Amino acid sequence: MKSVAIILNGASSAGKTSIAHAIQRLSRTPVLHASLDTFTDMFQWPAVAGQEERRECHRVGVANFHAALPILASSRFPLVVDHVFEQHAWFEACDSALKENRTYFVGVRCPLSVLEARETARGDRKIGMARSQVDRVHERKPYAIEVDTSVHSAEECATAILSFVEKEEEANQTPEPTAAAGRGSS
């Protein structure tokens, strides 16, 4: 049986990590959480000199994240992926990495003014990152469902996502053949 992967995509400070943690809390089964930030933050950024080297480190972090996804999604436990598809190629790499799973791409949105206020309040984000991502990350993405974190809490978004996935999984479930039906009778 294929396991489920829920991929959250949105701009920086949209609320993806909060939703991922809420999914883990609210799910009836344990859920793995894989975050792009975990892989890109494996570098000690203040020690990385020069823009070219920083770009290469970031590229390696993203590539390693995509390479790890099939392994993380290979268990019976659902996987929630926290991503920012800054490049369409990243979406394609993620989709390809999870091709053996039932995937649900989720658009995590909120207005730019909310993103910028969150970005400033957090203090751990480069100011302007959300503005540079807000439109680009959602271009040409085939979402199964979208949520708006400016009008719904992380828990409400997680509940909507889990409910959607549960209904989809129930609708797509095929009954297992019985032993007699599978072999024929003699």
Summary of the structure (lengths in Angstrom):
residues: 186
radius of gyration: 18.5
end to end distance: 28.7
largest distance: 73.5
contacts: 522
relative contact order: 0.21
helix: 51%
strand: 15%
